[in-house]
């Protein structure tokens, strides 16, 4: 087992989540931790020289990152051990024109990103974070921005005006009902100017220097431990920054350089299909692995045949109030250990070979293993696992820690599971 206690691992997860309100901030936090541990950042535009034992990472599009420990043997002789996860989470994002007036109020104009559980975003203290591009002397410059105070709120309509809400549920029109209230509006001037000025002041530039933005809403309530014996984590973005944290912690916790090259790949855009230059369906991972494999020309192909990928994305725990939503013999429990996710129609990439490897590692490190299979009458979700297996031909396994409230603005998982998953990831990356 890991030398880190379960609660210490959970507390470090809280710090990671608090630093990462957006995928851009998540990658910035990963960059900070990797640099502090001696990893060298390489630019994809430059020539690379990577030798045995080298520690490195590269970033694409500010929101995807791949890090590695080069093995003592060349990849074509020992292969890669890849852990993949994603940095993005479902949320609400500002449109290019960020505001719209309505009924004497200034509203933020938002678009839905991913499969948001919409009702959970109402009546929350929300703020804004993301990246902004500004006009600089040598071209467009990127700046991270984060407001650490509440800026806006999506107010619910009173029950007096929606008498059936408790019987029929809260139904929010995606176009009309999700605009957060930012302030009052007297109808004078350009409504966009107020928000541009707010953002410009936060990054220290004049408003007319802003060229573009990727701005997200987020819940300002910090992550926390809860329950009897601090058994639970309550936080935003557990899906899937918890697995980013576990993968990064496993890589940083490795002692020395194993024979096999260990790789952690953290992708953006999983929640909207992964089809982007920095998503798992793009060439990012293949490009980096080819560089790490080096010469001769067929080194990459031979390395792939010796490689495995562990796709890590959070899993559905048994919900005590909706137990009938789960298959009878596949009901993961919070704090019950990592979950192997299986779907015979390959919505998950797991097969007998890859699951056997993972279960063997868990057995060696006294980590319990749980299973998840969707009910036959419910559609199964998917992950970056099948995408990676298809693109690269690497045997791949889908796993995750069990959680509740998936895709809510605030989610829930077990505080003991993070350390167990990190332990098994570390063993996997070490080539055990």
Helices and strands as residue ranges (DSSP letters): H 6-18, H 23-36, E 40-41, E 55-60, E 64-69, H 75-78, E 80-86, E 91-102, E 105-113, G 118-121, E 126-136, E 139-146, G 159-161, H 165-168, E 181-184, H 191-203, G 207-209, E 210-219, E 224-226, G 228-230, E 232-235, H 238-252, E 261-267, G 270-272, H 284-293, H 299-304, E 308-312, E 315-316, G 323-325, E 338-341, H 352-364, E 369-372, H 384-392, E 395-400, E 402-404, E 411-414, H 417-429
